[in-house]
Amino acid sequence: MEMGGFKKLQVLWIEMAYFESWEASKCPFPRLRNLVLVSCLNLEALLLELADLDYLQEMTLDNTSKAVESAKEIEHKRKERQTDPEREYQGMMMH
């Protein structure tokens, strides 16, 4: 792996993680398409830089209620800057 992130990662699934914050100097997933967070009960917010990812198509938050507000902010920013119809953002699913 090169220094500086996971350049080819397309799906990130995190389940039952006990972290409260998610921090990175830059968003290390430039090709991320799907983000799934399941039962991350203590996570208070997502990386707002996720809004800048060109390939992100879907975020799913299941039983990760504290992070919902930041996910909605990311979704709002993505909709504002939607320019490429081929990479249409599918939205966010919350359970």
C-alpha positions as CSV (number, residue, x, y, z in Angstrom):
1,M,0.0,0.0,0.0
2,E,1.2,3.5,-0.9
3,M,1.5,6.1,1.9
4,G,-1.5,8.3,2.0
5,G,-4.6,6.1,2.1
6,F,-6.5,3.4,0.3
7,K,-6.5,4.7,-3.2
8,K,-8.5,1.8,-4.8
9,L,-11.0,1.1,-1.9
10,Q,-14.5,1.1,-3.3
11,V,-16.6,-0.3,-0.4
12,L,-16.0,0.5,3.2
13,W,-18.0,-1.5,5.7
14,I,-17.5,-0.9,9.4
15,E,-19.5,-2.8,11.9
16,M,-19.7,-2.7,15.7
17,A,-16.7,-0.3,16.0
18,Y,-16.4,1.5,19.3
19,F,-14.8,4.8,18.1
20,E,-16.3,8.2,18.8
21,S,-14.7,10.3,16.2
22,W,-13.4,9.7,12.7
23,E,-10.5,12.0,11.7
24,A,-8.1,12.1,8.8
25,S,-5.9,14.8,7.4
26,K,-7.4,14.2,3.9
27,C,-10.0,11.8,2.9
28,P,-8.0,8.7,2.2
29,F,-10.6,6.9,0.0
30,P,-10.6,8.8,-3.4
31,R,-12.5,5.9,-5.2
32,L,-15.0,5.1,-2.4
33,R,-18.4,4.2,-3.9
34,N,-20.3,2.8,-0.9
35,L,-20.0,3.5,2.8
36,V,-21.8,1.2,5.3
37,L,-21.7,1.8,9.0
38,V,-23.5,-0.7,11.2
39,S,-23.9,-0.4,15.0
40,C,-21.2,2.2,15.4
41,L,-23.1,3.5,18.4
42,N,-20.5,6.0,19.7
43,L,-19.6,7.6,16.4
44,E,-20.6,11.2,16.6
45,A,-19.8,12.4,13.0
46,L,-18.6,11.3,9.7
47,L,-15.8,12.9,7.8
48,L,-17.3,16.0,6.1
49,E,-14.7,15.4,3.3
50,L,-16.8,12.5,2.1
51,A,-18.9,15.1,0.4
52,D,-16.0,15.8,-1.9
53,L,-15.6,12.3,-3.2
54,D,-16.5,12.0,-6.8
55,Y,-17.3,8.3,-6.8
56,L,-19.4,8.1,-3.7
57,Q,-22.8,6.7,-4.6
58,E,-24.4,5.6,-1.4
59,M,-24.0,5.8,2.4
60,T,-25.9,3.4,4.7
61,L,-26.1,4.0,8.4
62,D,-27.7,1.2,10.4
63,N,-28.0,1.7,14.1
64,T,-25.5,4.6,14.0
65,S,-27.8,7.4,15.0
66,K,-25.3,9.9,16.5
67,A,-23.6,10.3,13.0
68,V,-26.9,11.0,11.2
69,E,-26.7,14.8,11.3
70,S,-23.2,14.8,9.7
71,A,-24.4,12.3,7.1
72,K,-27.3,14.6,6.2
73,E,-24.8,17.5,5.9
74,I,-22.7,15.4,3.5
75,E,-25.7,14.5,1.5
76,H,-26.8,18.1,1.2
77,K,-23.3,19.2,0.0
78,R,-23.2,16.4,-2.5
79,K,-26.6,17.4,-4.0
80,E,-25.5,21.0,-4.2
81,R,-22.4,20.1,-6.3
82,Q,-23.9,17.3,-8.4
83,T,-22.6,17.9,-11.9
84,D,-21.8,14.5,-13.5
85,P,-25.1,12.6,-14.3
86,E,-23.1,9.4,-14.8
87,R,-22.0,9.4,-11.2
88,E,-25.3,10.2,-9.7
89,Y,-25.4,10.0,-5.9
90,Q,-28.0,7.5,-4.8
91,G,-28.5,9.0,-1.4
92,M,-28.3,7.8,2.2
93,M,-30.2,5.0,3.8
94,M,-30.7,5.1,7.6
95,H,-32.2,2.3,9.7
